[in-house]
Amino acid sequence: MMATDTSQQYLLDAYLGEIRGEATFRLLAETLPERADDLHMLAEVERLKAAYLSDYLLSPVSTEAEAACRAAAKRRVTAMSIDSWAALLEEVTPIVQAALEKFKVAEAQAPRELRHVYQAFTAHELVLADYLRLEQDGNGGAHLLENYIERVAPRTS
């Protein structure tokens, strides 16, 4: 597959962002054990999208780069000082909303041969945004994560 340097950088940044996101949610599960199930599902959403994106990278990402993302996640979680689910939702929602807007713009400018990849990436962020909105409204959004994971998880049988 031919890809421009710009699209390859976008995919690499997206992949590394998913690695950071997965690590962040796994660490937050330790901080908020009462919401560990949700946080592990959020981490799984990120892991699945990283796995998907890795298929479109022209070269493998070094273990050092992935370790650096996990270390950055640890620094981020430490800096957050999250002490409740409400505080987490308040802190994470604007991050996800900003990312979603950025991804929509990138999707609109995606090279034709990668448009489906960009669309899948944006769709995953939309699931996260919808989940957060439902949680903030007190309506519970776990079913969105469960449905997404079921839909995109590789079939083993």
C-alpha positions as CSV (number, residue, x, y, z in Angstrom):
1,M,0.0,0.0,0.0
2,M,1.2,3.4,-0.8
3,A,0.8,6.1,1.8
4,T,2.1,9.6,2.1
5,D,4.5,10.6,4.8
6,T,1.7,12.7,6.3
7,S,-0.8,9.9,6.5
8,Q,1.9,7.5,7.9
9,Q,2.7,10.0,10.6
10,Y,-1.0,10.4,11.4
11,L,-1.4,6.6,11.7
12,L,1.8,6.3,13.8
13,D,0.6,9.1,16.1
14,A,-2.8,7.5,16.4
15,Y,-1.3,4.1,17.2
16,L,0.9,5.6,19.9
17,G,-2.1,7.5,21.3
18,E,-4.0,4.3,21.6
19,I,-1.1,2.7,23.4
20,R,-1.1,5.7,25.8
21,G,-4.8,5.5,26.2
22,E,-4.8,1.8,27.0
23,A,-2.1,2.3,29.6
24,T,-3.9,5.3,31.1
25,F,-7.2,3.4,31.5
26,R,-5.5,0.4,33.0
27,L,-3.7,2.6,35.5
28,L,-6.9,4.4,36.4
29,A,-8.5,1.1,37.1
30,E,-6.0,0.8,40.0
31,T,-6.9,4.3,41.2
32,L,-10.7,3.7,40.9
33,P,-11.2,0.0,41.7
34,E,-15.0,0.6,42.0
35,R,-15.1,1.4,38.3
36,A,-12.4,-1.1,37.2
37,D,-14.8,-3.0,34.9
38,D,-15.6,0.2,32.9
39,L,-11.9,1.3,32.9
40,H,-10.8,-2.2,31.6
41,M,-13.4,-2.0,28.9
42,L,-12.1,1.5,27.9
43,A,-8.6,0.1,27.9
44,E,-9.8,-2.8,25.6
45,V,-11.3,-0.3,23.2
46,E,-8.0,1.4,23.0
47,R,-6.1,-1.9,22.6
48,L,-8.3,-3.1,19.8
49,K,-7.9,0.1,17.9
50,A,-4.1,0.1,18.3
51,A,-4.1,-3.5,17.0
52,Y,-6.2,-2.4,14.0
53,L,-4.0,0.6,13.3
54,S,-0.8,-1.5,13.5
55,D,-1.9,-3.3,10.3
56,Y,-1.6,0.0,8.4
57,L,1.8,1.1,9.6
58,L,4.6,0.7,7.1
59,S,7.1,-0.5,9.8
60,P,6.7,-1.9,13.3
61,V,6.8,0.5,16.2
62,S,9.8,-0.1,18.6
63,T,9.2,-1.5,22.0
64,E,11.0,1.6,23.3
65,A,8.5,3.9,21.7
66,E,5.6,1.9,23.2
67,A,7.3,1.9,26.6
68,A,7.7,5.6,26.4
69,C,3.9,5.9,25.8
70,R,3.2,3.8,28.8
71,A,5.6,5.9,30.9
72,A,3.8,9.0,29.6
73,A,0.5,7.5,30.7
74,K,1.8,6.8,34.1
75,R,3.0,10.5,34.4
76,R,-0.4,11.6,33.1
77,V,-2.4,9.6,35.6
78,T,-0.1,10.7,38.5
79,A,-0.6,14.4,37.5
80,M,-4.4,13.9,37.2
81,S,-4.9,13.2,40.9
82,I,-8.2,11.6,40.2
83,D,-10.2,10.7,43.3
84,S,-13.7,10.0,41.9
85,W,-15.5,8.8,38.9
86,A,-17.1,12.2,38.4
87,A,-13.6,13.9,38.5
88,L,-12.3,11.4,35.9
89,L,-15.3,12.1,33.6
90,E,-14.8,15.9,34.0
91,E,-11.1,15.6,33.2
92,V,-11.3,13.1,30.3
93,T,-14.4,14.3,28.4
94,P,-12.8,17.5,27.0
95,I,-9.7,15.5,25.9
96,V,-11.9,13.0,24.0
97,Q,-14.0,15.8,22.5
98,A,-11.0,17.7,21.3
99,A,-9.5,14.5,19.8
100,L,-12.8,13.7,18.1
101,E,-12.9,17.0,16.4
102,K,-9.2,16.6,15.3
103,F,-10.0,13.1,13.9
104,K,-13.0,14.4,12.0
105,V,-10.9,16.9,10.2
106,A,-8.2,14.3,9.5
107,E,-10.8,11.9,8.2
108,A,-12.2,14.6,5.8
109,Q,-8.6,15.0,4.4
110,A,-7.6,11.3,4.4
111,P,-6.1,9.8,1.3
112,R,-8.7,7.8,-0.5
113,E,-6.9,4.5,0.0
114,L,-6.8,5.1,3.8
115,R,-10.2,6.7,4.3
116,H,-11.8,3.6,5.8
117,V,-8.9,3.5,8.4
118,Y,-9.4,7.1,9.3
119,Q,-13.2,6.5,9.5
120,A,-12.8,3.5,11.8
121,F,-10.4,5.6,14.0
122,T,-12.9,8.4,14.2
123,A,-15.8,6.0,15.0
124,H,-13.9,4.5,17.9
125,E,-13.4,8.0,19.4
126,L,-17.1,8.7,18.9
127,V,-17.9,5.6,20.9
128,L,-15.7,6.9,23.7
129,A,-17.4,10.4,23.6
130,D,-20.9,8.8,23.6
131,Y,-19.9,6.6,26.5
132,L,-18.6,9.6,28.5
133,R,-21.7,11.6,27.8
134,L,-24.0,8.8,29.0
135,E,-21.9,8.3,32.1
136,Q,-22.0,12.1,32.9
137,D,-25.8,12.1,32.4
138,G,-26.0,9.2,34.9
139,N,-27.4,6.8,32.2
140,G,-24.6,4.2,32.2
141,G,-22.7,3.7,29.0
142,A,-21.1,0.3,29.5
143,H,-23.3,-1.2,26.8
144,L,-21.7,1.0,24.2
145,L,-18.3,-0.3,25.0
146,E,-19.5,-3.9,25.2
147,N,-21.1,-3.5,21.8
148,Y,-18.1,-1.9,20.3
149,I,-15.7,-4.6,21.6
150,E,-18.0,-7.3,20.4
151,R,-18.2,-5.7,16.9
152,V,-14.5,-5.1,16.4
153,A,-12.8,-7.9,18.4
154,P,-11.1,-10.4,16.1
155,R,-13.0,-13.7,16.0
156,T,-11.0,-16.7,17.3
157,S,-13.3,-19.4,16.2
